[in-house]
Amino acid sequence: MDTGTTPQDDSLIRLIEDEMACINIDAAWKESMMPFLTVEDDARIQARISYEDGRSEGLAEGRSEGLAEGRSEGEAAMAALMERLFAEGRAEDARRAAADADARARLLEEYGL
C-alpha cells in the first residue's frame, strides 16, 4: 500500500528520491530531457501510430489476398485453356502455351479466357 512516504531505513529508495529531487530543481534539464505532452497530444500520437499500424496490416493482408485470388484465377484460366486445347486436338498449342507466355496470352484471348 502506498502511503506517500519513504521508509527511512531503505537506502536505495532514499538515494533515488534524493536524485529525483536534484533533477526536479534543474528546470533546464527537465525541459531538454523530458518533453511534456498534453493528454490530447499523446492521444493524437497514439491514434496516428495505431492508424498507421492498422493501415500497414490491412495493405499487407489485401496484397496477400489479391495475390491468392489472382493466382487462383490464373490457374483456372490455364486449366480451362488446356482442357479446350486438348479437346480440340491442339496438343502442340497446349505445349506452347505452357512454355511461352506470349503464346499463352494469344490463346487465352482466342478462347476469351
C-alpha positions in Angstrom: 0.0 0.0 0.0 1.3 3.4 -1.0 1.4 5.9 1.9 3.3 8.6 0.1 6.2 8.4 2.5 9.6 6.7 2.1 10.8 4.3 4.8 13.7 6.0 6.5 15.7 2.7 6.6 15.6 2.0 2.8 18.8 3.4 1.4 18.1 2.7 -2.2 14.8 4.5 -2.2 16.3 7.4 -0.3 19.1 7.6 -2.9 16.6 7.6 -5.8 14.4 10.1 -4.1 17.4 12.4 -3.5 18.5 12.2 -7.1 15.0 12.9 -8.3 14.8 16.0 -6.0 18.0 17.3 -7.6 16.8 16.7 -11.1 13.4 18.3 -10.4 15.2 21.5 -9.3 17.0 21.8 -12.6 14.3 23.2 -14.9 16.6 23.5 -18.0 17.4 19.8 -17.7 13.8 18.8 -17.3 12.9 21.0 -20.3 15.5 19.4 -22.6 15.3 15.8 -21.5 11.7 15.3 -20.6 9.4 17.0 -23.1 5.8 17.1 -21.8 2.9 16.1 -23.9 -0.7 17.0 -23.1 -3.1 14.2 -22.9 -4.5 15.3 -26.2 -1.1 15.3 -27.9 -0.3 11.9 -26.6 -3.7 10.5 -27.7 -3.2 12.0 -31.1 0.2 10.4 -31.4 -1.1 7.0 -30.2 -4.0 7.3 -32.7 -1.7 8.0 -35.6 0.6 5.1 -34.7 -2.4 2.8 -34.4 -3.8 4.0 -37.7 -0.5 3.6 -39.5 -0.1 0.1 -38.0 -3.6 -0.9 -38.9 -3.2 0.5 -42.4 0.1 -1.3 -43.0 -1.5 -4.6 -41.8 -4.6 -4.0 -44.0 -2.5 -3.3 -47.1 -0.3 -6.4 -46.5 -3.4 -8.5 -46.0 -5.1 -7.1 -49.1 -2.0 -7.7 -51.2 -1.8 -11.3 -49.9 -5.5 -11.9 -50.7 -5.2 -10.3 -54.1 -2.2 -12.4 -55.0 -4.0 -15.6 -53.9 -7.1 -14.6 -55.9 -5.1 -13.7 -58.9 -3.2 -17.0 -58.7 -6.4 -18.9 -58.4 -7.9 -17.1 -61.4 -4.8 -17.7 -63.4 -4.8 -21.4 -62.6 -8.5 -21.7 -63.5 -7.9 -19.9 -66.9 -4.9 -22.1 -67.7 -6.8 -25.3 -66.8 -9.8 -24.2 -69.0 -7.4 -23.4 -71.8 -5.6 -26.8 -71.6 -9.0 -28.6 -71.4 -10.2 -26.8 -74.6 -7.0 -27.2 -76.5 -6.8 -31.0 -75.8 -10.5 -31.4 -76.6 -9.8 -29.9 -80.0 -6.6 -32.0 -80.5 -4.3 -29.0 -80.3 -1.6 -30.6 -78.1 1.2 -28.7 -79.8 -0.6 -25.4 -78.9 -1.0 -26.6 -75.3 2.7 -27.3 -75.1 3.5 -23.9 -76.5 1.0 -22.2 -74.0 2.7 -24.0 -71.1 6.2 -22.8 -72.1 5.6 -19.4 -73.8 3.9 -16.5 -72.1 3.1 -14.7 -75.4 1.6 -17.8 -76.9 -0.4 -18.4 -73.8 -1.7 -14.8 -73.8 -2.8 -15.2 -77.5 -4.6 -18.5 -76.9 -6.3 -17.2 -73.7 -7.5 -14.2 -75.8 -8.6 -16.5 -78.6 -10.8 -18.5 -76.3 -12.0 -15.5 -74.3 -10.4 -16.7 -71.1 
